[in-house]
Amino acid sequence: MTPEPLTSTSAGSAESSRTIIWKQSRKWATNLMSPQLKVKILVFASGFVSLGVEITASRLMERAFGSTLWAWSTLIGLILSYLSLGYLLGGKLADKFPSPALLYRLAFLAGLFTGFIPFAAPALFTLISSTGPAGSLPNFISLIAFFLGMALLLAVPVTLMGSISPFALRLSIRDIGEAGESGGTIFALSTVGSILGTFVSPFILIPFLGTTRTFLALALILIAASFLGIAPSARGRTLLYLLLATGTLPLGLKAKIYPPARGQVLFEGESPYNYVWVIQSGQDIYLMLNEGFGVQSLYNPEEVLTGGIWDSFLLAPLFNPPPFSPAEVKSLCLIGLAGGTISRLYTQIYGPITIDGVEIDPLVVEAARKFMALDSPNLKVAIDDGRHYLSRSAKIYDVIAVDAYRPPYIPYHLTTREFFQEVLKHLSPRGVVAVNVAHTPSDYRLVNAIASTMASVFPSVYVIDEPPSDHPIANSLIVGTASETRPENFPLNVAFVENPYLLEVAKRALPEVKIFVGGSSILTDDHAPVEHLTHLTILDYLRGKR
């Protein structure tokens, strides 16, 4: 008997195996993207994007209001208000229209409106930057308009994102006995997404993409999550959704931020700390931050002096007992290096002394090196916070200059008694510290507060006012000496000055020098309301108290 061939049986077995594998793969794929899983992915994405939008929106708020406690509290309050409204809206909609399709459309709209934010924000910056010359106080109405504009920009996307979790919870509950577990899962996924959004946005997205592209990336994440549900249910309308997303989101890439002053823009870029501008007008090159309420540095290759408060820093050593020679100044620590205006002045007047320049923003240093000749061999740059730098340093300096401003605010931790106690540890016996403080022509509240604080640490404190002008913002230089000194030291030392530039600055300042005698509360790490004092100054100015 001839044996039957085995080929047909083998082929049938192979086909049967392929069929089983195909069916199992289809079942696995179906389970992998089940309706419940799609909802969970959407909840996670909405949590991630909602906190990402909050962190990224802070970059927009900082350009107008600075990185202040007030600005952050306002932003957090807005976000929480919109999320609360979204929770209420989502719950009501879910009970009335418990449709997964509606949930995904709400998420799609939230992503779409998130993508609109960088397109509309530049118009707000143009509004506040066009109200006055560079360095002037912002118009109060424009600030209110900016705040309301930001509130409106965030209202729709954040409210819609808030509606996603309660809507998803309604769809997830199939058995009342599992309501607790379903709610816990939804809340946990949303919270985990929010935690990741809190860290990923400032540490990865903003540094590598910038603010505009971060908003667009967040928008795309939410839109992609919404398409998991839209694509199977919308059928022929899926193409319409795609066209709507691809046609509107690129608008954000075309958004233009206008420079804060007239002139040629040599450089603009965004760092984790600031939006940095380098602008040239004639021979003057300005370093400005964010909306340009103040000039951080000025460089003119054909001039030595600037005519601004930076020149006054040269006078700080002249409060020592006479006769004081410029040759006695051997070292300088500059907190707030910026474009290197002060370090360049000290090098030109006092020679190639040792200078340690501390600047927290690496992009500022990069721009200054490229456009503002920040290349002196005697200057060593440290990318660090000024107070942190001093706390880790064992160096002693003859002069410590503090010019760390994000106009109109000065970082509170650089104004307290504890900070100045740290400064004193790093001064030589004849060392001096000089701090730049802004004020209006008639309001010295912040100057007095910082001077009083310094007087609690240093034996002698002096104030050098800028000569009177029509400018709405004035500056004072507060000088503290490590050893006790006398007011007459300054004019006596001016008589020995030989350098013509230093002499010019000294003579200009002579009528504006006065010893500080106290009369204000002392700022501490526990209580330093410098932002509040700044707000009071601005409000009084706007009310006509000049």
C-alpha positions as CSV (number, residue, x, y, z in Angstrom):
1,M,0.0,0.0,0.0
2,T,1.3,3.4,-1.0
3,P,1.4,5.8,2.0
4,E,-0.6,9.0,1.7
5,P,1.3,12.2,1.1
6,L,1.7,14.5,4.1
7,T,1.8,17.8,2.2
8,S,-1.9,18.7,2.3
9,T,-2.1,18.0,6.1
10,S,1.0,20.1,6.7
11,A,-0.4,22.9,4.6
12,G,-3.6,22.8,6.4
13,S,-1.9,22.8,9.8
14,A,0.2,25.8,8.7
15,E,-2.8,27.6,7.5
16,S,-4.7,26.8,10.7
17,S,-1.7,28.1,12.7
18,R,-1.6,31.4,10.8
19,T,-5.4,31.8,11.2
20,I,-5.0,31.3,15.0
21,I,-2.1,33.8,15.2
22,W,-4.0,36.3,13.1
23,K,-7.1,36.0,15.3
24,Q,-5.1,36.3,18.4
25,S,-3.2,39.3,17.1
26,R,-6.5,40.9,16.1
27,K,-7.9,40.2,19.5
28,W,-4.8,41.6,21.2
29,A,-4.9,44.7,19.1
30,T,-8.6,45.2,19.8
31,N,-7.9,44.8,23.5
32,L,-4.9,47.1,23.3
33,M,-6.9,50.0,21.9
34,S,-10.2,49.2,23.6
35,P,-12.6,52.2,24.2
36,Q,-11.6,52.1,27.9
37,L,-7.9,52.4,27.1
38,K,-8.4,55.2,24.7
39,V,-10.3,57.2,27.4
40,K,-7.5,56.5,29.8
41,I,-4.9,57.7,27.3
42,L,-6.9,60.9,26.8
43,V,-7.2,61.5,30.5
44,F,-3.4,61.1,31.0
45,A,-2.7,63.4,28.0
46,S,-5.1,66.1,29.3
47,G,-3.4,66.1,32.7
48,F,0.0,66.4,31.1
49,V,-1.0,69.2,28.8
50,S,-3.0,71.2,31.4
51,L,0.1,71.5,33.7
52,G,2.3,72.0,30.7
53,V,0.2,74.9,29.5
54,E,0.4,76.4,33.0
55,I,4.2,76.2,33.2
56,T,4.6,77.5,29.6
57,A,2.1,80.3,30.1
58,S,4.3,81.5,33.0
59,R,6.9,82.4,30.4
60,L,4.4,84.7,28.8
61,M,3.3,86.2,32.1
62,E,7.0,86.8,33.1
63,R,7.6,89.0,30.1
64,A,5.1,91.5,31.4
65,F,5.0,91.0,35.2
66,G,8.4,89.3,36.0
67,S,8.9,86.1,37.9
68,T,7.1,87.3,41.0
69,L,5.0,85.7,43.7
70,W,2.1,87.9,42.5
71,A,2.4,86.7,38.9
72,W,2.6,83.1,39.8
73,S,-0.3,83.3,42.3
74,T,-2.4,85.0,39.6
75,L,-1.5,82.4,37.0
76,I,-2.2,79.5,39.4
77,G,-5.5,81.1,40.4
78,L,-6.6,81.5,36.8
79,I,-5.7,77.8,35.9
80,L,-7.5,76.5,38.9
81,S,-10.6,78.7,38.2
82,Y,-10.8,77.4,34.6
83,L,-10.2,73.8,35.7
84,S,-13.0,74.1,38.2
85,L,-15.3,75.5,35.6
86,G,-14.3,72.6,33.3
87,Y,-15.1,70.0,35.9
88,L,-18.6,71.4,36.3
89,L,-19.1,71.7,32.6
90,G,-17.8,68.2,31.9
91,G,-20.0,66.6,34.5
92,K,-23.1,68.3,33.2
93,L,-22.4,67.5,29.6
94,A,-21.5,63.9,30.4
95,D,-24.8,63.3,32.2
96,K,-26.8,64.9,29.4
97,F,-24.8,63.6,26.4
98,P,-22.9,60.5,27.5
99,S,-21.2,60.1,24.1
100,P,-17.5,59.2,23.7
101,A,-17.6,61.1,20.4
102,L,-18.4,64.4,22.3
103,L,-15.6,63.7,24.7
104,Y,-13.0,63.4,21.9
105,R,-14.3,66.5,20.2
106,L,-14.0,68.5,23.4
107,A,-10.3,67.3,23.7
108,F,-9.7,68.2,20.0
109,L,-11.0,71.7,20.6
110,A,-8.9,72.1,23.7
111,G,-5.8,71.1,21.7
112,L,-6.7,73.4,18.9
113,F,-7.2,76.5,21.2
114,T,-3.9,75.6,22.9
115,G,-2.2,75.9,19.6
116,F,-3.7,79.4,19.1
117,I,-2.0,80.8,22.2
118,P,1.4,81.5,20.7
119,F,-0.3,83.0,17.6
120,A,-2.3,85.5,19.7
121,A,0.3,86.3,22.5
122,P,2.7,88.5,20.3
123,A,-0.2,91.0,19.8
124,L,-0.3,91.4,23.6
125,F,3.5,92.0,23.8
126,T,3.2,94.6,21.0
127,L,0.5,96.3,23.0
128,I,2.6,96.7,26.2
129,S,5.9,97.5,24.4
130,S,4.4,100.2,22.3
131,T,3.2,102.4,25.2
132,G,6.5,104.2,25.8
133,P,10.2,104.3,25.2
134,A,12.5,101.5,26.3
135,G,13.0,101.5,30.0
136,S,9.8,103.4,30.9
137,L,7.2,102.2,33.2
138,P,4.4,100.3,31.4
139,N,1.1,102.0,30.9
140,F,-1.3,100.7,33.5
141,I,-4.1,100.2,31.0
142,S,-1.9,98.2,28.8
143,L,-0.9,95.9,31.7
144,I,-4.6,95.4,32.5
145,A,-5.3,94.7,28.9
146,F,-2.4,92.2,28.8
147,F,-3.6,90.4,31.9
148,L,-7.2,90.2,30.5
149,G,-5.9,89.0,27.2
150,M,-3.9,86.2,28.8
151,A,-6.9,85.3,30.9
152,L,-9.0,85.0,27.8
153,L,-6.3,83.0,25.9
154,L,-6.1,80.4,28.6
155,A,-9.9,80.3,29.4
156,V,-11.1,78.2,26.6
157,P,-8.4,75.5,26.3
158,V,-7.9,75.0,30.1
159,T,-11.7,74.9,30.7
160,L,-12.1,72.3,28.0
161,M,-9.2,70.3,29.5
162,G,-10.9,70.4,32.9
163,S,-14.1,68.9,31.4
164,I,-12.2,65.7,30.2
165,S,-11.8,63.9,33.5
166,P,-15.4,64.1,34.8
167,F,-16.6,63.2,31.3
168,A,-14.3,60.2,31.2
169,L,-15.4,59.1,34.6
170,R,-19.0,59.1,33.5
171,L,-18.1,56.9,30.5
172,S,-15.9,54.6,32.6
173,I,-18.6,53.6,35.2
174,R,-20.4,50.5,34.0
175,D,-21.3,49.2,37.4
176,I,-22.0,51.3,40.4
177,G,-20.1,48.8,42.5
178,E,-16.9,49.8,40.5
179,A,-17.4,53.5,40.7
180,G,-14.8,54.0,43.4
181,E,-12.2,52.1,41.4
182,S,-13.1,53.8,38.2
183,G,-12.9,57.3,39.8
184,G,-9.6,56.5,41.5
185,T,-8.1,55.3,38.1
186,I,-9.2,58.4,36.3
187,F,-7.9,60.8,39.0
188,A,-4.6,58.9,39.3
189,L,-4.0,59.0,35.5
190,S,-4.8,62.7,35.3
191,T,-2.5,63.4,38.3
192,V,0.4,61.3,37.0
193,G,0.0,63.2,33.6
194,S,0.1,66.5,35.5
195,I,3.2,65.5,37.4
196,L,5.0,64.6,34.2
197,G,3.8,67.8,32.5
198,T,5.2,69.8,35.4
199,F,8.7,68.3,35.0
200,V,8.9,67.7,31.2
201,S,7.8,71.1,30.2
202,P,10.4,73.2,32.0
203,F,13.3,70.7,31.9
204,I,12.9,69.3,28.3
205,L,10.3,71.1,26.1
206,I,10.9,74.7,26.8
207,P,14.8,74.6,26.9
208,F,14.9,72.6,23.6
209,L,11.8,73.9,21.7
210,G,11.2,77.4,23.2
211,T,7.8,78.7,24.3
212,T,6.0,78.8,21.0
213,R,6.9,75.3,19.9
214,T,6.2,74.0,23.4
215,F,2.6,75.3,23.1
216,L,2.4,73.6,19.7
217,A,3.8,70.4,21.0
218,L,1.3,70.3,23.8
219,A,-1.5,71.1,21.4
220,L,-0.4,68.2,19.1
221,I,-0.2,65.8,22.1
222,L,-3.8,66.5,23.0
223,I,-5.0,66.4,19.4
224,A,-3.3,63.1,18.8
225,A,-5.0,61.6,21.9
226,S,-8.3,62.9,20.7
227,F,-7.8,61.3,17.3
228,L,-7.8,57.9,18.9
229,G,-11.5,58.3,19.4
230,I,-12.3,60.6,16.5
231,A,-10.8,58.5,13.7
232,P,-13.0,55.4,14.2
233,S,-16.2,57.4,15.0
234,A,-16.0,60.3,12.6
235,R,-15.4,58.3,9.5
236,G,-15.6,60.7,6.6
237,R,-15.1,63.7,8.8
238,T,-11.7,62.6,10.0
239,L,-10.1,64.3,7.0
240,L,-11.9,67.5,8.0
241,Y,-10.4,67.4,11.5
242,L,-7.0,66.7,10.1
243,L,-7.3,69.7,7.8
244,L,-8.5,71.9,10.6
245,A,-5.5,71.0,12.8
246,T,-2.8,71.2,10.1
247,G,-4.3,74.4,8.8
248,T,-4.3,76.3,12.1
249,L,-1.5,75.1,14.2
250,P,1.3,76.3,11.8
251,L,0.0,79.8,12.5
252,G,1.8,79.6,15.8
253,L,5.1,79.0,14.1
254,K,4.6,82.3,12.1
255,A,3.9,84.3,15.3
256,K,6.4,87.1,15.6
257,I,7.5,88.8,18.8
258,Y,8.3,92.4,18.1
259,P,11.5,94.0,19.6
260,P,11.1,96.3,22.6
261,A,12.9,99.2,21.1
262,R,13.7,100.8,17.7
263,G,16.9,99.7,16.1
264,Q,18.4,96.8,14.4
265,V,17.9,93.5,16.0
266,L,21.2,91.7,16.2
267,F,20.1,88.8,18.3
268,E,17.0,87.4,19.8
269,G,16.5,84.1,21.6
270,E,14.8,82.4,24.4
271,S,16.4,80.7,27.5
272,P,14.9,79.0,30.5
273,Y,15.0,82.4,32.2
274,N,14.4,85.2,29.7
275,Y,13.6,86.2,26.1
276,V,16.9,87.9,25.2
277,W,17.3,90.8,22.8
278,V,20.4,92.6,21.5
279,I,19.5,95.7,19.6
280,Q,21.8,98.3,17.9
281,S,20.9,101.9,17.5
282,G,23.7,103.9,16.0
283,Q,26.9,102.9,17.8
284,D,25.0,101.9,21.0
285,I,24.3,98.2,21.5
286,Y,21.6,97.3,24.1
287,L,21.0,94.1,25.9
288,M,17.3,93.9,26.9
289,L,15.1,91.2,28.4
290,N,11.6,90.1,27.7
291,E,9.3,93.1,26.9
292,G,12.1,95.7,27.4
293,F,11.0,97.7,30.4
294,G,14.7,98.2,31.2
295,V,18.1,98.1,29.6
296,Q,20.3,95.4,31.2
297,S,23.6,96.5,29.5
298,L,24.9,99.1,27.1
299,Y,28.0,98.8,24.9
300,N,29.5,101.4,22.7
301,P,32.9,100.6,21.3
302,E,33.8,104.2,20.9
303,E,32.8,105.4,24.4
304,V,34.2,104.6,27.9
305,L,31.4,105.9,30.1
306,T,27.7,105.1,29.6
307,G,26.0,108.1,31.2
308,G,23.9,105.7,33.3
309,I,23.9,104.1,36.7
310,W,26.6,101.7,35.6
311,D,29.2,104.5,35.9
312,S,28.3,105.1,39.5
313,F,29.5,101.6,40.5
314,L,33.0,102.9,39.8
315,L,32.7,105.3,42.8
316,A,32.1,102.6,45.5
317,P,35.7,102.2,46.6
318,L,36.1,106.0,47.1
319,F,34.2,105.8,50.4
320,N,37.3,104.3,52.0
321,P,39.6,106.5,54.3
322,P,41.7,108.9,52.2
323,P,44.0,109.0,50.5
324,F,42.6,106.0,48.6
325,S,44.4,104.9,45.4
326,P,42.6,103.1,42.6
327,A,45.6,100.7,42.6
328,E,44.2,99.3,45.9
329,V,41.3,97.8,44.0
330,K,42.5,94.3,43.1
331,S,39.3,92.3,42.7
332,L,35.6,92.6,41.8
333,C,32.7,90.2,42.1
334,L,29.8,91.2,39.9
335,I,26.4,89.6,40.6
336,G,24.3,90.3,37.5
337,L,27.0,90.3,34.8
338,A,24.5,90.7,31.9
339,G,26.4,92.2,29.0
340,G,29.4,93.1,31.0
341,T,29.0,96.9,31.2
342,I,30.2,97.2,34.8
343,S,33.1,94.7,34.3
344,R,34.2,96.6,31.2
345,L,34.1,99.9,33.1
346,Y,36.2,98.5,36.0
347,T,38.7,97.1,33.6
348,Q,39.1,100.4,31.8
349,I,39.3,102.5,35.0
350,Y,41.0,100.2,37.5
351,G,43.1,98.1,35.1
352,P,43.1,94.3,34.5
353,I,42.0,93.4,38.0
354,T,40.5,90.0,38.8
355,I,36.8,90.0,38.0
356,D,34.3,87.2,38.7
357,G,31.1,87.8,36.8
358,V,28.1,85.8,38.0
359,E,25.1,85.5,35.5
360,I,22.3,83.1,35.9
361,D,21.3,83.1,32.2
362,P,23.7,81.4,29.9
363,L,22.0,82.8,26.8
364,V,22.7,86.4,28.0
365,V,26.4,85.5,28.3
366,E,26.4,83.9,24.8
367,A,24.8,87.0,23.3
368,A,27.2,89.4,25.1
369,R,30.2,87.4,24.0
370,K,29.1,87.6,20.4
371,F,27.9,91.2,20.2
372,M,29.1,93.2,23.3
373,A,32.8,92.3,23.5
374,L,32.5,90.2,26.6
375,D,36.0,88.8,26.1
376,S,38.3,90.5,28.7
377,P,41.0,88.0,29.8
378,N,40.7,89.2,33.4
379,L,37.0,88.3,33.5
380,K,35.9,84.8,34.7
381,V,32.2,84.1,34.1
382,A,30.2,81.8,36.4
383,I,26.7,80.7,35.3
384,D,25.0,80.6,38.6
385,D,22.7,82.4,41.0
386,G,24.6,85.2,42.8
387,R,23.7,84.1,46.3
388,H,24.4,80.5,45.6
389,Y,27.7,81.4,44.1
390,L,28.8,83.3,47.2
391,S,27.7,80.6,49.5
392,R,30.0,78.1,47.8
393,S,32.9,80.4,47.3
394,A,35.8,81.1,49.7
395,K,37.1,84.1,47.7
396,I,37.6,87.6,49.2
397,Y,36.9,90.7,47.1
398,D,37.6,94.4,47.3
399,V,34.3,95.2,45.6
400,I,31.1,93.3,45.3
401,A,28.6,94.8,42.8
402,V,24.9,93.7,42.7
403,D,23.0,94.6,39.6
404,A,20.6,91.7,39.3
405,Y,17.4,93.1,37.9
406,R,14.5,91.8,35.9
407,P,12.8,95.2,35.6
408,P,11.0,96.4,37.5
409,Y,11.8,93.7,40.1
410,I,14.9,92.8,42.0
411,P,15.1,89.2,43.3
412,Y,14.1,89.3,46.9
413,H,16.8,86.8,48.0
414,L,19.4,89.4,47.0
415,T,17.9,92.1,49.3
416,T,17.8,90.4,52.7
417,R,19.9,90.7,55.8
418,E,21.0,87.1,55.5
419,F,22.3,87.8,52.0
420,F,24.2,90.9,53.0
421,Q,25.7,88.9,55.9
422,E,27.0,86.5,53.3
423,V,28.4,89.4,51.3
424,L,30.2,90.8,54.3
425,K,32.1,87.4,54.7
426,H,33.5,87.9,51.2
427,L,34.8,91.5,51.6
428,S,38.3,92.5,52.4
429,P,38.8,94.8,55.4
430,R,38.5,97.8,53.1
431,G,35.9,96.2,50.9
432,V,32.7,97.7,49.7
433,V,29.4,96.5,48.3
434,A,27.2,98.5,45.8
435,V,23.6,97.7,45.0
436,N,21.6,99.2,42.2
437,V,17.9,100.0,43.2
438,A,15.3,101.6,41.0
439,H,12.6,104.1,42.2
440,T,10.4,106.9,40.9
441,P,11.6,110.5,41.4
442,S,9.5,110.8,44.6
443,D,9.2,107.3,46.0
444,Y,12.2,105.8,47.8
445,R,10.4,103.1,49.7
446,L,12.4,100.2,48.2
447,V,15.7,102.2,48.4
448,N,15.1,102.9,52.1
449,A,14.1,99.3,52.8
450,I,17.3,97.9,51.2
451,A,19.5,100.6,52.7
452,S,18.0,99.9,56.2
453,T,18.7,96.2,55.7
454,M,22.3,96.9,54.6
455,A,22.7,99.3,57.6
456,S,21.9,96.4,59.9
457,V,25.0,94.5,58.6
458,F,27.5,97.2,57.4
459,P,29.0,99.9,59.7
460,S,28.4,102.6,57.1
461,V,25.9,102.9,54.3
462,Y,25.7,105.7,51.6
463,V,23.2,106.4,48.8
464,I,24.2,107.9,45.4
465,D,21.2,109.2,43.5
466,E,21.3,109.6,39.7
467,P,21.1,113.3,38.7
468,P,17.5,114.5,38.3
469,S,15.9,113.9,34.9
470,D,12.5,113.7,33.2
471,H,12.7,109.9,33.0
472,P,9.9,108.1,35.0
473,I,12.4,105.6,36.5
474,A,15.4,106.7,38.5
475,N,18.2,104.7,40.1
476,S,20.1,104.9,43.3
477,L,23.3,103.2,44.2
478,I,23.5,102.0,47.8
479,V,27.0,101.5,49.1
480,G,28.0,99.6,52.2
481,T,31.5,99.5,53.6
482,A,33.0,96.6,55.5
483,S,34.7,99.0,58.0
484,E,33.4,102.1,59.5
485,T,33.9,105.1,57.2
486,R,33.0,108.8,57.3
487,P,30.9,110.9,54.8
488,E,33.8,113.3,54.1
489,N,36.0,110.4,52.8
490,F,34.3,110.6,49.4
491,P,35.0,114.2,48.5
492,L,38.5,114.0,49.9
493,N,39.3,111.0,47.7
494,V,37.7,112.7,44.7
495,A,40.4,115.4,45.1
496,F,43.1,112.7,44.6
497,V,41.5,111.2,41.5
498,E,43.7,111.5,38.4
499,N,41.8,109.3,35.9
500,P,39.7,111.8,33.8
501,Y,36.8,109.4,33.4
502,L,36.6,108.5,37.0
503,L,36.9,112.2,37.9
504,E,34.0,113.1,35.6
505,V,31.7,110.5,37.2
506,A,32.8,111.5,40.7
507,K,32.1,115.3,40.1
508,R,28.7,114.5,38.6
509,A,27.8,112.4,41.7
510,L,29.2,114.7,44.4
511,P,25.9,116.7,44.9
512,E,23.9,113.4,45.0
513,V,25.9,111.6,47.7
514,K,24.4,111.3,51.2
515,I,24.9,109.0,54.2
516,F,22.0,106.8,55.1
517,V,20.7,107.2,58.6
518,G,17.9,104.6,58.7
519,G,14.2,104.7,59.0
520,S,12.6,101.7,57.4
521,S,11.9,98.0,58.1
522,I,14.6,95.4,57.7
523,L,14.2,92.8,54.9
524,T,14.8,89.2,56.0
525,D,14.6,85.8,54.3
526,D,11.4,85.3,56.2
527,H,9.8,88.6,55.2
528,A,11.0,90.6,52.2
529,P,8.1,92.2,50.4
530,V,10.1,93.8,47.7
531,E,7.5,92.9,45.0
532,H,4.8,94.6,47.1
533,L,7.0,97.7,47.6
534,T,7.6,97.8,43.8
535,H,3.9,97.5,43.1
536,L,3.1,100.4,45.5
537,T,5.7,102.5,43.7
538,I,4.2,101.8,40.3
539,L,0.6,102.4,41.4
540,D,1.5,105.7,43.1
541,Y,3.3,106.8,39.9
542,L,0.3,105.9,37.8
543,R,-2.0,107.8,40.2
544,G,0.1,110.9,39.5
545,K,2.3,110.9,42.6
546,R,5.5,111.6,40.8
